[in-house]
Amino acid sequence: MVVCHARQVLVFLSDPIISLNDVHLTLSSSAGPVNILRGMDLSINAGESIGMVGPSGSGKSTLLMAIAGLEAVTSGTVTVAGLTLNGLDEDALALFRRDNVGIVFQSFHLIPTMTALENVAIPLELNGRADAEARARDGLERVGLGHRLSHYPGQLSGGEQQRVALARALASGAKVLLADEPTGNLDQATGEQIIDLLFDVRQERDMTLLLITHDQALAQKCERVVSLADGKIVSDEGHTSFAQRQEAV
């Protein structure tokens, strides 16, 4: 058995890279407690691609936030890359995200007063990377924006802004990519280009991908399709690849 050493955390390659065990998440509201996640169990192996679907309010985005350590669960355990997130303080969670997770949102979350290069480089600089600008430049070139390094978000199209966001998510070398409706603010043609790029980069880097989408056809491009309703998993298509499913048709 091969063991990977990182920050004194042992990750056995045969273990899931993401594991949720009986996860509940309850939020308070003026009308009383709201149960967002209700007994969630999920195991994702390293390198898998998961398409997650379900109606609005089913818990998809909340689940992604819990996996990213951006939302604390009420009970149960969330383990990512060998590290159990429950009870970690904000500093520890920030280090966890820096080393393990890239996130792409529907809204691009770019800083409008910074260029494309600066938007990708700034997280690396804050993390003390001496090669931040070089890595940012390489990342933008990989997503086809090597000619737009000095442009500000307001000077970029929606598709270009999402490419910047993708480059930023990948710049740290994370092995887990979380994408929440990454084409939601794009037209169909541009969205298809972004998805093709996302899957190409994911395959190149052998990343684990969790893709939240309302588009069933897009979800079917993943190796597994997990459906949520009312904070629970109601179906999991399994590990059959997209290509294998196409051959079976």
C-alpha positions in Angstrom: 0.0 0.0 0.0 1.3 3.4 -1.0 1.2 6.2 1.5 1.4 9.9 0.7 2.8 12.2 3.3 1.6 15.8 3.5 1.5 18.0 6.6 1.7 15.0 8.8 -1.5 13.6 7.3 -1.4 10.1 5.9 -3.6 9.5 2.9 -3.9 5.9 1.8 -4.6 5.8 -1.9 -7.2 3.0 -1.4 -9.2 5.3 0.8 -11.8 7.7 -0.4 -10.6 11.3 -1.0 -14.0 12.6 0.2 -16.0 10.9 2.8 -19.3 12.0 4.5 -20.7 9.9 7.3 -24.2 10.6 8.6 -23.9 14.4 7.9 -26.6 16.7 9.2 -26.6 20.5 8.8 -29.3 22.5 10.5 -29.6 26.3 10.2 -31.7 28.6 12.4 -34.4 30.9 11.0 -37.2 33.1 12.2 -39.6 30.2 11.6 -37.4 27.7 13.5 -34.7 25.2 12.6 -34.2 24.4 8.9 -32.7 21.0 8.1 -30.6 21.4 5.0 -28.6 18.1 5.0 -30.3 15.1 6.6 -28.1 12.1 7.2 -25.8 12.4 4.2 -23.5 9.5 3.4 -21.2 9.8 0.4 -17.8 8.3 -0.6 -15.8 9.6 -3.5 -12.5 8.0 -4.7 -9.5 10.0 -5.9 -9.8 10.9 -9.6 -13.5 10.3 -9.8 -15.9 12.8 -11.4 -19.3 13.2 -9.8 -22.2 15.1 -11.3 -24.6 16.2 -8.5 -28.2 17.1 -9.5 -31.4 17.9 -7.7 -34.0 20.7 -7.4 -33.3 24.0 -5.8 -33.2 23.7 -2.1 -32.1 20.1 -2.2 -28.8 20.8 -0.4 -26.4 20.6 -3.3 -24.5 23.9 -2.7 -24.6 23.4 1.0 -23.0 20.0 0.6 -20.2 21.5 -1.5 -19.6 24.2 1.1 -19.3 21.6 3.8 -16.8 19.6 1.7 -14.8 22.8 1.2 -14.8 23.6 4.9 -16.8 26.8 4.3 -19.9 25.5 6.2 -19.7 23.6 9.5 -21.9 20.6 9.8 -24.2 20.1 12.8 -23.3 16.5 13.2 -21.6 13.6 11.4 -18.1 13.7 9.9 -16.6 15.2 6.8 -13.2 13.9 5.8 -11.3 15.2 2.7 -7.8 14.2 1.7 -7.4 12.3 4.9 -8.3 15.2 7.1 -11.5 15.3 9.2 -12.8 18.9 9.0 -15.1 18.8 12.1 -13.8 21.1 14.8 -11.0 22.7 12.8 -10.5 26.4 13.4 -10.5 28.9 10.5 -6.7 29.0 10.2 -6.6 25.2 9.8 -9.5 25.2 7.4 -7.7 27.9 5.3 -4.6 25.7 5.1 -6.7 22.7 4.2 -8.3 24.6 1.3 -5.0 26.0 0.2 -3.4 22.6 -0.1 -6.3 20.4 -1.3 -9.3 22.2 -2.8 -10.1 24.5 -5.8 -13.5 26.0 -6.1 -15.3 27.5 -9.1 -18.6 29.3 -8.5 -21.5 30.4 -10.8 -20.5 34.0 -10.0 -16.9 34.5 -10.9 -15.9 36.3 -7.6 -13.1 38.2 -9.3 -11.6 41.4 -7.8 -12.7 44.1 -10.3 -9.7 46.4 -9.5 -7.1 43.6 -10.3 -6.0 42.3 -13.6 -6.5 38.7 -14.7 -2.9 37.9 -13.7 -3.3 39.6 -10.3 -6.6 37.8 -9.6 -5.0 34.4 -10.1 -1.7 35.3 -8.4 -3.0 37.0 -5.2 -4.1 33.8 -3.4 -0.7 32.3 -4.1 1.1 35.4 -2.9 -1.0 35.4 0.3 0.1 31.8 0.8 3.8 32.8 0.5 4.5 31.3 -2.9 7.6 33.0 -4.4 6.6 31.8 -7.9 3.0 33.2 -7.6 3.2 35.3 -10.8 4.8 32.6 -12.9 2.2 30.0 -11.8 -0.6 32.5 -12.4 0.8 33.2 -15.9 1.1 29.5 -16.7 -2.5 28.9 -15.4 -4.0 31.6 -17.6 -2.1 30.4 -20.6 -3.5 26.9 -20.0 -7.1 28.2 -20.1 -6.4 30.2 -23.3 -5.9 33.7 -21.7 -2.2 34.2 -22.2 -3.1 37.3 -24.3 -5.4 38.8 -21.6 -3.1 38.9 -18.6 -3.3 42.6 -18.1 -7.1 43.0 -18.6 -9.5 43.7 -15.8 -12.6 41.7 -15.2 -14.8 44.5 -16.7 -12.8 44.2 -19.9 -13.4 40.4 -20.2 -16.4 38.5 -21.4 -18.3 36.2 -19.1 -16.6 33.1 -20.5 -13.2 34.8 -20.1 -14.0 35.7 -16.5 -14.9 32.1 -15.7 -11.6 31.0 -17.3 -9.8 33.3 -14.9 -11.8 31.8 -12.0 -10.9 28.3 -13.2 -7.2 29.2 -13.5 -7.3 30.6 -10.0 -8.9 27.4 -8.7 -6.2 25.3 -10.3 -3.2 27.4 -9.5 -2.3 25.9 -6.2 -2.2 22.3 -7.6 -5.3 21.1 -5.7 -6.4 17.6 -6.3 -10.1 18.2 -5.6 -12.1 20.6 -7.8 -15.5 21.7 -6.6 -17.7 23.4 -9.3 -21.0 24.9 -8.4 -23.1 25.7 -11.5 -19.9 26.9 -13.4 -21.9 27.7 -16.6 -24.9 29.2 -14.9 -24.1 32.8 -16.0 -23.0 31.9 -19.5 -24.7 31.4 -22.8 -24.9 27.8 -24.1 -22.0 28.0 -26.5 -19.6 29.6 -24.0 -20.8 27.3 -21.3 -19.9 24.3 -23.4 -16.4 25.7 -24.0 -15.9 26.1 -20.3 -17.1 22.6 -19.5 -14.8 21.1 -22.2 -11.9 23.0 -20.7 -12.8 21.9 -17.2 -12.9 18.2 -18.1 -9.7 18.5 -20.1 -7.8 20.0 -17.3 -9.4 17.6 -14.8 -8.2 14.6 -16.9 -4.7 16.1 -17.4 -4.2 16.5 -13.6 -6.2 13.4 -12.6 -8.3 15.5 -10.3 -11.4 14.6 -8.3 -14.3 16.6 -9.6 -17.6 17.4 -7.9 -19.8 19.2 -10.4 -23.1 20.7 -9.3 -25.5 21.3 -12.1 -29.2 21.5 -13.1 -28.3 20.2 -16.5 -28.8 16.4 -16.6 -26.9 16.1 -19.9 -23.9 17.8 -18.3 -24.1 15.6 -15.2 -24.1 12.5 -17.4 -20.6 13.4 -18.6 -19.3 12.5 -15.2 -18.5 9.0 -14.1 -21.2 9.1 -11.4 -24.5 11.0 -11.1 -25.7 11.6 -7.6 -29.2 13.0 -7.1 -30.3 14.9 -4.0 -33.8 15.7 -2.7 -34.7 17.3 0.6 -31.2 17.0 1.9 -30.7 13.4 1.2 -29.1 11.3 -1.6 -32.0 9.6 -3.5 -29.9 7.9 -6.2 -26.3 7.2 -7.2 -25.8 5.9 -10.7 -22.5 4.3 -9.8 -19.1 4.1 -11.3 -19.8 3.5 -15.0 -18.0 6.0 -17.2 -19.7 8.3 -19.6 -18.0 6.5 -22.6 -19.1 3.1 -21.3 -22.7 4.3 -21.0 -22.6 5.7 -24.5 -21.3 2.4 -25.9 -24.2 0.6 -24.1 -26.8 2.7 -25.9 
